[in-house]
Amino acid sequence: MRTTEFYLFVLVIIGLFPHSRAQAYVYCHNQPSIEKQIEFIHPATRMGKESRQPIPKAMEQKFAATGLIVCGEATATAQITGVSNLITTAGHHFYDENCQPINRGNCNFEVKRHGKISSIPVKLESLKTGGPCPSDDFNNDWAVVKLQSPVDGVTPYEVPEEDNMLVEGEPIMQVTGMSINYSVNGAFPKSMESCIAEKIDLNHPSPVKHGCDTGGVSSGSAQFAVRNKKMIFAAMNVGGTKNAMDGTEFDADTNYNSSTPVSGRFLRAIKTAMKP
């Protein structure tokens, strides 16, 4: 990654610019001074070197749209996307390993707003997914679903205007609602981490291989890229190889985490659901 690219990425993340707009896979369910803000941002890293960190207070509002979708005992990361009554998450949250629908009963989206956690019911009848067998092809491992009511006080994440915006080798920022293998002082905080979109092949079952750290509950985590000085929700973490969560170093052939790009049918489903 070129130095200029990294510094632009850092500047956008800390808010200096204004806002406008396979293998054996395992699932991953589950304003101070500028100098002080920059201390929270690390250079893009790969798995094997823990670099996740809690969302600093200076950035809480920027990433407030990330929360958790909770369906009984099943929990995954999800985020408000496009409009204030729409969330996205991993498709495998709703299907078992035999491609059968899981009866989730009632689901709620939990997100922090106005200084406290709100729980908003999910309209499961509005659920759209990439298909019943997301483990066969992570291109299809996505879900778009509406909330019973809009979430005020939180800015939805912006999606790409066109398909295939990610560029192989560029830095991305992953924001996770919770991960069971990342804790701070006994708590499991929302976290952020900068890594690389290492390998992109939309014809591969793992279309975007990346080196961000993941763990249980992190499936559904938004990954952002910078375009025109804005943070764009460009991909979503959904799974990885069997050793991807044990601290083993990244390898593009044998050990990596996987994302589905916000592109193609996924992007179209979001844009359709955004319409009144």
N, C-alpha and C positions, 0 to 999 in steps of 0.2 A: 504494500500500500504506500502510495506517495505521501510524503509529509504534509503537503498542502491539503490532500484529501482528508487526512486525519484531523487537522486543525479546523477545517470547515465543519466536519462532523461534530467536533466538540463544541464549537460555537453555536451550532443550531440546537444541540441538546440542552445547553445551559440557558437558552432563551435569549441570546443577544439579538436574534432576528425576530421580527414580528410574526405572529401567526396569521395565516389566512386559510388558508385551507388544509426376491431378494434374499436378504440375510435373515438370521433369527432376530426378529424385531421385538422390542419390548415397548409398551406404551408408557407415556410419561404423564399419566393422569396426576396426575394430580399435581428575604433576599440579603444573604451575606455578600461580602465582597466577591468580585469576579475570581480573584485568586482562590478564595475558599471554595467556590463552586467547582473550579477546575480540578481541585484536589480529589473530587469524587469520581472523575473520569479517568479510566485507565486506557492505555493503548489496547487495540484489539488483540485478543488472546485466543488460544486454542484450549480444548479440553486437556485436562491433566495438570493444569495450574489454576487453582480456584481464584476467580476474580469477580464473582458475584458480590453485590453489595446492596444494602437496603436503599430504597429510594430516599435521597436526601430531601429535607424539607423544602429546599429551594426549587425542587422539581416535582413535588407531590401533585401540584395542580396540573402540570403538563401531562403526567401519566395517570391521572385520576380515573380514566376510563377503564383501566384494568381492574378486574375483580375476580370473583369465583362463581362458577355455576355449581350449585349444590342440589343433588337429587338423592335424597335419603343419605346413604353412606358414601355415595359416589361424588367425588369433587374433581373439578378440572378448572384450569384458568380460562377466562373468557374476557371479552372486552366490548364496550359500547362502540359501535362501528357505523360511521356514516351519518346516522341520525340518532336521536336520544332514546328511542324505544327499540333499538335493534342491537343484538349481540352476535358475536362470532366465537366459535370454539372448535375443538377437534371433533370430527365425525364419529370416531370410535368411542366416544362417550355414550353413544346411543345404539351401538351394535356389539354383539359378543364375537368371540374368535371364530364362531361358526357362521358368521354373517347373518345372524338372527337379531331382530330388533329387541332391545332391552326395554322392558316396561319400567320406566323411570318414575311412574306415579306423578308426584308433584315436584317441580323444580323451582328454585329461586336463584336469582342473581344477587350476589352480595357485593356491595361496593361502598367505599367510604366517600361520604359527601357531607358538607356542613359540619365536618369534624367528628362524625360518628358513622358507624356502619348501618347502611340501609339494606333491606332485603326485599327485592321486587319479584313478584311471581312471573314465571316464564310461560308464554302462550305456546305450549307444545303442539297445538294444532297447526301452528304456522311453521313448524320445523321443515327446513329444506337441507338435504345433505348431498354429498357427492356420490353416494351409493351405499349399498349394504355391506360391502367387503372392503373397508378402507385399509385393512392390513395387506391386501394384495397390491395396492398401488396408492402411495401416499399423495399422489395428485388428487385423489378423491376423498382424502381424509379431512373434510371440512363440514361445518354445520353453521347455518344461519337461522336465527330464530328471534321472534319478536317478544318484547316484554309487555306485561299487562298495562303498564303505564310508563310514560317517559321519565327519564332520570334528569331532573333539573340540576343546575349547578355543576355539571360535568361536561366537558367538551368531547364529543365523539372523535375517534381517530379517523383521519382522512385516508381514503383509499386511492389507488392509482387511477389516473384517467384512462390509461391504455394498458394492454396486456404486456407481459414480459419486461417489466421495468428493471428487475434486478440484473446486475452485471457480475459475472464470475470474478471473484477476488476482491469485491468491494466490502467495506465495513458495514456491519449492521448492528443495531442495538436491540437486544431482547429484553422485554419487560414481562415478568412472571408474577402472577397473583400469589403464588406460594409454591414451595418445593420442599418435600419432606426430607431431602438430604442437605438442606441449607437452613441453618438456624443461627440466631444471634441472641445470646443471653437467654437461651431457653425458649425463645419465640421464633415463629416461622414467618418472616416478614415478606412483603412484596419486594421484589429485587430487580436489579438491572445489571446488564453485562454487555460489553462490546466484544464482538467476535467478527469472523469473516464468512461470507457466503463462498465457501471454498470451491465447490463444484456444482455447476448447474447443467442439468440434462433433463429437459421436460419429457423425454421419451423413456426415462428410467423410473422404476418404482419409487426411488428416493430422488425426487426432482431437484431439491436443493439440499446438498450436504453442508453442514455447518459445524463449527467447533465451539458453540456456546455450551455451557454446562446445563444439565437438566436433571430432573428427578421426579418422583411421584407428584402429581398434581400440576406439573408444568406443561403438559399437553394443552395446546390452545394458546400458548403465549405469543403475543404479537412481536414481530421483528420489523424494525424500522430502517429505512434508508433515506438519504438526503436527496431531494430534488428541488431545484430552484429555491434553496435556502429554507426548505420546509421538511419536516419529518413526515414521511409517508409510510403507512402500514403496508409493507411490501410482501411479507411472508409470515407464516405461522408455524411454530414448532409443533410437531405431531408425534415423533418417535425417534428410534435409533437402533443401532446394533446392540447385541446383548451385553457388551462391556462398556457401553457409552456412559453409564452413570457411576462407574466404579473408580474414576480417576485415571483410567488408561488414556494415554496420549492419542490425539486425533490421527487417524490414517484414512485417507480417502477411499481405500479399498476394503478395509477390514473393521474400522472403528470410527464411527461418526454418528452425529445426530442428524435428523431429517426434518425438513420443512416442506409445506405445500405453499407455492407462491399464490399471492392474491392476484389471480389471473384467470383467464378462460371462464369456465362455468362457475367457479367460485366468485370471481369478480362480478359476473353477470347476475348471479343470485343475490349478491349484496345490493347491487344497483336496483334490481327489481323490487326487493323488499324495502328499499328506501323510499319508494314512491308512496304518496299518501293513499 
